[in-house]
Each structure stands twice: as structure tokens, then as C-alpha cells.
Amino acid sequence: MKDIKRFRVFIILVSAFCLAIFTLFSWVAGQTKKVNVRVVAQIGHSGDNSSADDPYLFSQIWSATCDTEGNVYVLDYKDVCVKAFDQSGKFLRKMFREGRGPEEIEAPYLAVINKYSNHLFVLNMYGTELKEFDLSGKYINVFHLPHQIGIFFDFIDQDRLIFINTRTDERIRVLNLHSMEFEKGLAKTEPVPSVVYGNQRFVIKDGILWTCHNDETVLTGYNFDSGKEVARIPIPEKYEKYVIDKGEDVNGAWWIARIRQFAQPIILNDTLYVLFTRWGWTSDKPAKEKSRDLFLYRLNGKRLEKVTDLPEGSFMFLGDTWKNRLILYGSDPYPQVKILEIIE
């Protein structure tokens, strides 16, 4: 009789243990729900058997942005123009030409849509002026900036610009375009070579500004009003410090900035994600790029969880986001834009 009772107790304990394990795995599975990725459109081609005025032919893409309807605007630095496409990738129009006239641009760095006004802004003249246009390309205004802006910028309303700052230890600053005064600076960090944070971005969600400094595998949050750091969330990726190589070959001096990785916070369907990019190089001198892999993480509470790899975006840079879409651009094997849809 005692053996039967012991056996029953054993069965009960084993059953309880199995139930606990099943519950735990079910909870983890629910917490790390994967996503599906669909290629909505691929814009661009190699140029074989095409004419110079082919609307789907790019020379050197430097940025891609989208308006509130999901239409995509692609800045071609070499051809000095912006080409617009609808959300399915169909060509709409070509805007601007090289020059100093009202509806001309020169040495453009970035094109960004102000989502509050739905106007197109082109960072012009090596980042020293900002030109404002409507979405048809009609000139509205020009702003001569108090100092050069060369990296990512966005808007917090119709009048105020927020950008990655390279002049002081405040990595992010807010500029009022009408008064031309700096209204706020935040996200202080130690200085590093500018090539290391050239892909740094930020987003603002629920009063928190999120960014990933330099090549660090950490998502940092700042209270936008006070500037106080309120969160540091590790990205579950191995940290590899940047290396800058210099040397000489038969053609003279060369250098390569080996940026091992960078992380960029983004908003998809009102949820905070982080797009993590890792680069690889050959051992050649000078080194040649051999890989650029992308991974997508989602913020869940106080931790980041990987939801998918993005082989569809290999060798591509982040342009913009719209609803549940990623707009990427790259030059391998030829200049092109991809629109990816992230499906929960």
C-alpha cells in the first residue's frame, strides 16, 4: 500500500513538473513571437539596355524617405534629383535638377519628409542649408543653418528640427528653424571618431527619446523634457569594438573604417523595434566589404527580443518606416530601394 501511495505522489510531482515546464515554454513562445517579412516592391535595376532617363535607374542613392501616404522619395546624389514612387513602387515623378535656383538643389545630403506638414526637406550644400518643398517639388522656403548638419535629422513639429549633433558632447540637439536658435540638447556621450556614429538615429515615443550610441549594443532612453537618462536596455548581440585601419598600397595611402555594428531604433505599427546591422570585411588591405547582415529586435517590457533575421535587406541601409513597412536602400548589386512589410 505504501508503494502505491509513493507511486501516486511521484506521478503527481512529475505531472506538476511537466505542467510547469509546458507553461514556461508556452510563455516564452508567446513572449518571443516571430514575425513574417514580405518584399512589397524592389525599385531599381542594373541599367542594362536602358536609357539615361529611365525613371527606375539610380546612380548613387543617399537617402529614402516616405510621406504620410507611404509614397517613397529617393535622393540620388550623383544625378542631383529626387524621384517619387507610390507605395507599390510605381514611378510618380522626378523632381529638381542641379543648380542654385529655387527648385534646384546642389550637393544634397539627405531628403526627409516632415510628417507634421507633409513637406519635403532637402539638406543641401553639404549640409549647410535646408530647402523646403511641397510634395510636387514646388519651392517653399530655404533655411541657412547655423552650423553644418551631416547625419540623421527629423522633425518634432512643423517648425523644429531634431538632429544628430557632431559639434558638442550633446549628441542630439533641437533647432527652431524660424528663430535659428538651439532649444535643447541631450544625450551626452563620450566623443569618438565621427565615422563610428555616422548611422546613429533616434525615435521619440511616449515622451522618451530612444537611441543607440556609437557602435554600442545598448538601447538608451532619455526623458525628452528633462533630458535625464531613464533606461539602458542591452541588445542581445556580441559587442565588437570598431577598428580603423590605415596603411599604404601601390596606389598610395588608404584607410578603412571597420564599423563592426550599429543599432537603429524604429517605430513599426506604434511599437518600438531596433534594427541591428553587422558588417564584415575581408582580410585584404585595403579591406573589402563581404557582408552586411540585418536583424530585427522588438522591445517587450524592459528587454529586447529578436523577432527575425532580414536576409531580404542584406547590403542595404535604413531609409524610413511607414506603418508596418521598412524602406531600405543600397548599391549592391546595383542602386535600388526595397520596401519590406513586417507582418505580426
SEMIPA-745802 format. One record per residue (C-alpha): x, y, z. Coordinates in Angstrom, 3 decimals. Example, Ala and Ser with C-alpha at 12.3 -4.5 7.8 and 13.67 -1.06 7.14 Angstrom:
<recs>
px->12.300&py->-4.500&pz->7.800;
px->13.670&py->-1.060&pz->7.140;
</recs>
This chain:
<recs>
px->0.000&py->0.000&pz->0.000;
px->2.848&py->2.418&pz->0.873;
px->4.482&py->1.727&pz->-2.502;
px->1.224&py->2.592&pz->-4.261;
px->0.941&py->5.880&pz->-2.334;
px->4.568&py->6.749&pz->-3.115;
px->3.972&py->5.990&pz->-6.776;
px->0.896&py->8.240&pz->-6.803;
px->2.883&py->11.065&pz->-5.174;
px->5.647&py->10.546&pz->-7.719;
px->3.140&py->10.712&pz->-10.603;
px->1.604&py->13.898&pz->-9.178;
px->5.037&py->15.549&pz->-8.814;
px->6.113&py->14.552&pz->-12.309;
px->2.819&py->15.831&pz->-13.736;
px->3.183&py->19.137&pz->-11.891;
px->6.768&py->19.489&pz->-13.131;
px->5.755&py->18.780&pz->-16.742;
px->2.897&py->21.260&pz->-16.481;
px->5.277&py->23.921&pz->-15.161;
px->7.758&py->23.295&pz->-17.982;
px->4.964&py->23.401&pz->-20.573;
px->3.629&py->26.644&pz->-19.090;
px->7.104&py->28.194&pz->-19.089;
px->7.786&py->27.249&pz->-22.706;
px->4.339&py->28.471&pz->-23.735;
px->5.008&py->31.801&pz->-22.010;
px->8.428&py->32.146&pz->-23.640;
px->6.975&py->31.267&pz->-27.031;
px->4.292&py->33.894&pz->-26.540;
px->6.877&py->36.456&pz->-25.499;
px->9.177&py->35.794&pz->-28.465;
px->6.583&py->35.636&pz->-31.205;
px->8.260&py->35.722&pz->-34.601;
px->7.223&py->37.940&pz->-37.490;
px->6.982&py->37.336&pz->-41.221;
px->8.635&py->39.526&pz->-43.830;
px->7.238&py->40.251&pz->-47.286;
px->9.001&py->42.138&pz->-50.094;
px->6.369&py->44.621&pz->-51.280;
px->8.496&py->46.221&pz->-54.003;
px->12.022&py->46.378&pz->-55.349;
px->12.721&py->49.652&pz->-57.162;
px->15.700&py->49.918&pz->-59.484;
px->17.668&py->47.794&pz->-61.939;
px->21.172&py->47.337&pz->-63.306;
px->20.757&py->49.757&pz->-66.187;
px->21.485&py->47.175&pz->-68.878;
px->19.727&py->48.116&pz->-72.125;
px->18.143&py->51.188&pz->-70.534;
px->18.355&py->54.903&pz->-71.289;
px->19.763&py->57.602&pz->-69.028;
px->16.278&py->58.986&pz->-68.338;
px->14.874&py->55.643&pz->-67.180;
px->12.854&py->56.543&pz->-64.046;
px->13.843&py->53.289&pz->-62.323;
px->17.568&py->53.815&pz->-62.856;
px->19.606&py->55.324&pz->-59.999;
px->23.228&py->56.470&pz->-59.911;
px->24.017&py->56.943&pz->-56.212;
px->21.262&py->56.758&pz->-53.599;
px->21.962&py->58.709&pz->-50.432;
px->18.599&py->58.544&pz->-48.679;
px->15.000&py->57.355&pz->-48.980;
px->12.021&py->58.770&pz->-47.105;
px->8.234&py->58.431&pz->-47.258;
px->5.222&py->60.687&pz->-46.812;
px->2.076&py->60.098&pz->-44.755;
px->0.533&py->58.058&pz->-47.605;
px->3.501&py->55.693&pz->-47.871;
px->4.862&py->57.180&pz->-51.110;
px->8.660&py->56.882&pz->-51.296;
px->11.082&py->59.706&pz->-52.188;
px->14.598&py->58.706&pz->-53.208;
px->17.520&py->61.167&pz->-53.209;
px->20.037&py->60.448&pz->-55.972;
px->23.210&py->62.315&pz->-55.021;
px->25.048&py->61.835&pz->-58.300;
px->22.106&py->62.715&pz->-60.548;
px->21.121&py->65.534&pz->-58.145;
px->17.398&py->64.796&pz->-58.075;
px->14.618&py->63.230&pz->-56.029;
px->12.416&py->60.529&pz->-57.563;
px->8.983&py->59.763&pz->-56.128;
px->7.260&py->56.351&pz->-56.203;
px->3.928&py->55.191&pz->-54.838;
px->3.674&py->52.643&pz->-52.035;
px->3.718&py->49.751&pz->-54.521;
px->6.913&py->51.026&pz->-56.200;
px->5.351&py->52.653&pz->-59.284;
px->7.177&py->55.759&pz->-60.559;
px->5.321&py->59.034&pz->-59.958;
px->7.655&py->61.912&pz->-60.831;
px->11.192&py->63.248&pz->-60.886;
px->11.952&py->66.493&pz->-59.081;
px->14.769&py->69.050&pz->-59.141;
px->17.994&py->69.419&pz->-61.047;
px->21.440&py->70.680&pz->-60.128;
px->21.757&py->74.399&pz->-59.507;
px->21.122&py->77.282&pz->-57.125;
px->17.653&py->78.218&pz->-58.367;
px->14.511&py->77.936&pz->-56.214;
px->13.585&py->74.441&pz->-57.429;
px->17.167&py->73.244&pz->-57.866;
px->19.455&py->71.505&pz->-55.391;
px->23.231&py->71.249&pz->-55.093;
px->25.428&py->68.830&pz->-53.134;
px->22.400&py->67.315&pz->-51.326;
px->22.983&py->65.071&pz->-48.299;
px->19.524&py->63.919&pz->-47.193;
px->15.862&py->64.174&pz->-48.124;
px->13.351&py->63.954&pz->-45.246;
px->9.560&py->64.348&pz->-45.104;
px->8.252&py->66.433&pz->-42.219;
px->5.293&py->64.254&pz->-41.192;
px->3.621&py->67.248&pz->-39.459;
px->3.486&py->69.446&pz->-42.578;
px->3.924&py->66.678&pz->-45.187;
px->6.583&py->68.831&pz->-46.840;
px->9.828&py->67.588&pz->-48.342;
px->13.089&py->68.962&pz->-46.909;
px->16.418&py->68.536&pz->-48.690;
px->19.632&py->69.017&pz->-46.706;
px->21.598&py->70.958&pz->-49.297;
px->25.022&py->72.482&pz->-49.966;
px->26.992&py->69.894&pz->-47.994;
px->24.593&py->70.188&pz->-45.052;
px->24.753&py->73.962&pz->-44.586;
px->21.243&py->74.811&pz->-45.804;
px->17.824&py->73.211&pz->-45.775;
px->15.373&py->73.637&pz->-48.648;
px->11.639&py->73.139&pz->-48.165;
px->9.300&py->71.983&pz->-50.962;
px->5.786&py->70.660&pz->-51.265;
px->5.425&py->67.072&pz->-52.439;
px->5.150&py->68.115&pz->-56.096;
px->8.589&py->69.761&pz->-55.852;
px->7.386&py->73.371&pz->-55.648;
px->9.781&py->75.623&pz->-53.723;
px->8.541&py->76.973&pz->-50.376;
px->11.496&py->78.192&pz->-48.312;
px->15.211&py->77.939&pz->-47.633;
px->16.910&py->77.882&pz->-44.208;
px->20.584&py->78.725&pz->-43.771;
px->21.732&py->76.583&pz->-40.866;
px->23.885&py->77.922&pz->-38.001;
px->26.288&py->75.026&pz->-38.492;
px->26.652&py->72.038&pz->-40.761;
px->24.389&py->69.020&pz->-40.317;
px->25.676&py->65.855&pz->-41.917;
px->23.858&py->62.960&pz->-40.315;
px->20.274&py->61.944&pz->-39.498;
px->17.601&py->64.551&pz->-38.729;
px->13.836&py->64.589&pz->-38.256;
px->11.082&py->66.904&pz->-37.013;
px->9.148&py->67.162&pz->-33.745;
px->6.593&py->69.618&pz->-35.195;
px->6.215&py->71.921&pz->-38.189;
px->8.957&py->74.298&pz->-37.056;
px->11.518&py->72.372&pz->-35.022;
px->14.288&py->70.173&pz->-36.340;
px->15.980&py->67.480&pz->-34.237;
px->19.290&py->66.080&pz->-35.412;
px->22.438&py->64.116&pz->-34.607;
px->24.969&py->66.670&pz->-33.443;
px->28.704&py->66.490&pz->-34.172;
px->29.812&py->69.754&pz->-32.531;
px->29.406&py->69.219&pz->-28.780;
px->29.115&py->66.331&pz->-26.319;
px->25.320&py->66.621&pz->-26.617;
px->24.767&py->64.042&pz->-29.320;
px->21.217&py->65.211&pz->-30.110;
px->20.025&py->68.821&pz->-30.462;
px->16.805&py->70.632&pz->-31.308;
px->16.861&py->73.639&pz->-33.651;
px->13.994&py->76.077&pz->-34.206;
px->14.089&py->76.773&pz->-37.936;
px->12.394&py->80.164&pz->-37.649;
px->14.400&py->81.653&pz->-34.777;
px->17.533&py->79.645&pz->-35.727;
px->18.138&py->79.045&pz->-32.040;
px->19.063&py->75.736&pz->-30.403;
px->16.283&py->74.991&pz->-27.940;
px->17.506&py->71.769&pz->-26.401;
px->20.475&py->69.439&pz->-26.200;
px->20.515&py->65.972&pz->-24.699;
px->22.102&py->62.509&pz->-24.805;
px->25.588&py->63.440&pz->-23.651;
px->28.212&py->60.847&pz->-24.524;
px->31.952&py->60.488&pz->-24.849;
px->33.397&py->61.679&pz->-28.183;
px->34.502&py->59.052&pz->-30.698;
px->35.562&py->59.299&pz->-34.362;
px->32.600&py->60.547&pz->-36.370;
px->32.685&py->57.541&pz->-38.706;
px->31.621&py->55.374&pz->-35.770;
px->28.257&py->57.103&pz->-35.224;
px->27.511&py->58.023&pz->-38.831;
px->24.444&py->55.751&pz->-38.840;
px->23.054&py->56.849&pz->-35.466;
px->19.324&py->57.534&pz->-35.334;
px->16.638&py->58.179&pz->-32.745;
px->12.871&py->57.972&pz->-32.303;
px->10.570&py->59.632&pz->-29.787;
px->7.755&py->57.539&pz->-28.299;
px->5.557&py->58.394&pz->-25.296;
px->7.885&py->61.211&pz->-24.261;
px->11.026&py->59.059&pz->-24.360;
px->13.785&py->59.604&pz->-26.898;
px->15.420&py->56.290&pz->-27.810;
px->18.822&py->55.977&pz->-29.435;
px->21.815&py->53.634&pz->-29.695;
px->25.138&py->55.438&pz->-29.304;
px->28.179&py->54.739&pz->-31.455;
px->28.766&py->51.007&pz->-32.024;
px->27.367&py->50.000&pz->-28.623;
px->24.896&py->47.137&pz->-28.278;
px->22.672&py->49.110&pz->-25.906;
px->19.362&py->50.915&pz->-26.425;
px->19.284&py->54.083&pz->-24.293;
px->16.180&py->56.077&pz->-23.403;
px->16.041&py->59.742&pz->-22.352;
px->13.125&py->61.705&pz->-20.962;
px->12.679&py->64.227&pz->-23.769;
px->11.538&py->67.065&pz->-21.474;
px->14.209&py->66.752&pz->-18.776;
px->16.964&py->65.106&pz->-20.816;
px->17.515&py->62.594&pz->-17.997;
px->18.546&py->59.064&pz->-18.921;
px->15.717&py->56.732&pz->-17.909;
px->16.574&py->53.373&pz->-19.495;
px->19.506&py->51.263&pz->-20.690;
px->18.430&py->48.052&pz->-22.372;
px->21.085&py->45.658&pz->-23.723;
px->20.750&py->44.314&pz->-27.246;
px->21.427&py->40.555&pz->-27.146;
px->24.301&py->40.750&pz->-29.619;
px->28.018&py->40.276&pz->-29.007;
px->29.821&py->43.606&pz->-28.812;
px->32.723&py->44.121&pz->-31.215;
px->34.573&py->47.422&pz->-30.894;
px->35.214&py->49.390&pz->-34.059;
px->38.690&py->49.400&pz->-35.622;
px->40.057&py->51.997&pz->-38.020;
px->42.843&py->50.647&pz->-40.260;
px->45.309&py->52.822&pz->-42.123;
px->48.146&py->51.955&pz->-44.447;
px->49.574&py->52.195&pz->-47.944;
px->49.442&py->50.095&pz->-51.083;
px->50.798&py->50.504&pz->-54.615;
px->48.187&py->53.186&pz->-55.305;
px->49.116&py->55.287&pz->-52.286;
px->47.507&py->55.878&pz->-48.910;
px->44.235&py->54.182&pz->-47.932;
px->42.095&py->53.780&pz->-44.870;
px->39.025&py->51.810&pz->-43.937;
px->36.648&py->52.455&pz->-41.044;
px->35.716&py->48.975&pz->-39.863;
px->32.377&py->49.732&pz->-38.230;
px->31.524&py->46.319&pz->-36.799;
px->27.905&py->47.052&pz->-35.933;
px->25.322&py->49.724&pz->-35.303;
px->21.747&py->49.657&pz->-33.999;
px->18.877&py->51.934&pz->-35.004;
px->15.578&py->52.295&pz->-33.109;
px->12.472&py->52.468&pz->-35.319;
px->8.690&py->52.523&pz->-34.912;
px->6.564&py->49.910&pz->-36.710;
px->2.812&py->49.900&pz->-36.059;
px->3.340&py->52.072&pz->-32.963;
px->5.758&py->49.506&pz->-31.470;
px->9.433&py->50.152&pz->-30.752;
px->11.879&py->47.957&pz->-32.657;
px->15.650&py->48.028&pz->-33.131;
px->17.251&py->47.289&pz->-36.489;
px->20.686&py->45.808&pz->-35.808;
px->23.305&py->45.814&pz->-38.594;
px->26.585&py->43.897&pz->-38.532;
px->29.291&py->44.391&pz->-41.168;
px->32.060&py->42.018&pz->-42.196;
px->35.222&py->42.634&pz->-44.215;
px->37.819&py->40.554&pz->-45.959;
px->41.408&py->40.464&pz->-44.685;
px->42.570&py->42.370&pz->-47.774;
px->44.495&py->45.591&pz->-47.440;
px->42.566&py->47.707&pz->-48.089;
px->39.745&py->45.525&pz->-46.822;
px->36.672&py->44.853&pz->-48.940;
px->33.153&py->44.548&pz->-47.619;
px->31.923&py->40.960&pz->-47.765;
px->28.706&py->41.037&pz->-45.748;
px->26.164&py->43.331&pz->-44.152;
px->23.516&py->41.457&pz->-42.181;
px->20.379&py->42.875&pz->-40.586;
px->18.411&py->41.612&pz->-37.566;
px->15.171&py->42.938&pz->-36.134;
px->14.524&py->43.203&pz->-32.374;
px->11.317&py->44.233&pz->-30.602;
px->11.045&py->45.918&pz->-27.221;
px->8.957&py->43.781&pz->-24.871;
px->8.688&py->45.384&pz->-21.451;
px->12.246&py->46.001&pz->-20.327;
px->14.026&py->43.672&pz->-22.717;
px->14.717&py->43.367&pz->-26.424;
px->13.900&py->40.116&pz->-28.167;
px->14.970&py->39.057&pz->-31.622;
px->11.987&py->38.503&pz->-33.899;
px->13.630&py->37.821&pz->-37.269;
px->16.699&py->37.991&pz->-39.471;
px->16.356&py->40.180&pz->-42.550;
px->18.253&py->38.490&pz->-45.389;
px->15.918&py->40.401&pz->-47.728;
px->17.727&py->43.583&pz->-46.636;
px->21.317&py->42.353&pz->-46.761;
px->23.774&py->45.008&pz->-48.003;
px->21.132&py->47.713&pz->-47.510;
px->20.723&py->50.798&pz->-45.307;
px->17.664&py->52.034&pz->-43.434;
px->15.800&py->54.812&pz->-45.211;
px->12.484&py->55.268&pz->-43.404;
px->9.475&py->53.462&pz->-41.937;
px->5.749&py->53.719&pz->-42.644;
px->3.144&py->51.806&pz->-40.642;
px->4.488&py->48.217&pz->-40.749;
px->6.938&py->48.852&pz->-43.590;
px->10.701&py->49.270&pz->-43.775;
px->12.142&py->51.319&pz->-46.636;
px->15.727&py->50.232&pz->-47.336;
px->18.244&py->51.314&pz->-49.963;
px->21.595&py->50.014&pz->-51.152;
px->24.033&py->49.765&pz->-54.055;
px->24.752&py->46.028&pz->-54.268;
px->24.497&py->44.663&pz->-56.923;
px->23.147&py->47.996&pz->-58.254;
px->21.457&py->51.065&pz->-56.698;
px->17.976&py->50.073&pz->-55.561;
px->15.252&py->50.544&pz->-52.951;
px->13.331&py->47.759&pz->-51.226;
px->10.053&py->48.056&pz->-49.382;
px->9.640&py->45.314&pz->-46.759;
px->6.419&py->44.612&pz->-44.881;
px->6.691&py->43.266&pz->-41.336;
px->3.700&py->41.032&pz->-40.582;
px->2.920&py->40.142&pz->-36.960;
</recs>
